[in-house]
């Protein structure tokens, strides 16, 4: 998780795009999206968890991990 501590807000933004868009990167470089997508494996979204609740949970986990 340390790689996400440098800019957690940006990581969450990329993660939200990964969750909500079929092709989140569009014509942009894909690497930041791939890195953010790894959060889905580190902190899996629960089956009935809303996207906003999941992003809040990830944000809280990043705060705990990074501080």
N, C-alpha and C positions, 0 to 999 in steps of 0.2 A: 503493500500500500504506500510506501514512501514516495513513489514516483508521482502520486496524485497530490501529495502535500504541497508541492511547489505552487500549484494553481488549482485548488479544489473547485472553484467556481467554474472554471473553463472545463474541467473534467466532467462536472455535472451537466454542463450545457451540451457537450458532445454526447454524453450518455443519453440525455433526453432525446436528442436527434436520432440516435441509434435505435431507441425504443419506438419512436413515433414515425420514422420515415423508412420506406423501403430501401432507398438509396441515399443515406444521409450525407455522404460526402459530395454528391453531385460531381462537379468538375474540380473540386478542391482535393488537396492531398489526402489520402486515406489513412495515413499512419495515426493521426490523433484520434480518429474514430475507432480504429482497431485497438488502440491502447485503452480508450474509454470503455469499449465493449468488454474488455477483460474484467471490468467491475462486475458484470453480470455473472461471471463464474466465481469471483471472489465473494461477492455478496448477492446470492441469487434472489430474484424477485419471487415472492410467494404467489401461488396460483390465483388467489383472490385479492391480491394487493393492488390497489389503484396506483397509477404511475406517480402521481404527486406524493402519495404516502411512501412509496418506494424511494423516490428521490430524496425525500426528507430523511428517511432512515439511512440512506447512503451518506448524505451530508453529515448527519450526526456521527456516523461511524468514522468518517474522515476527520472530523473535529477531534474525536477521542484519540484516534491513531496519530494524528499529526501534532498534537500538543503534548 
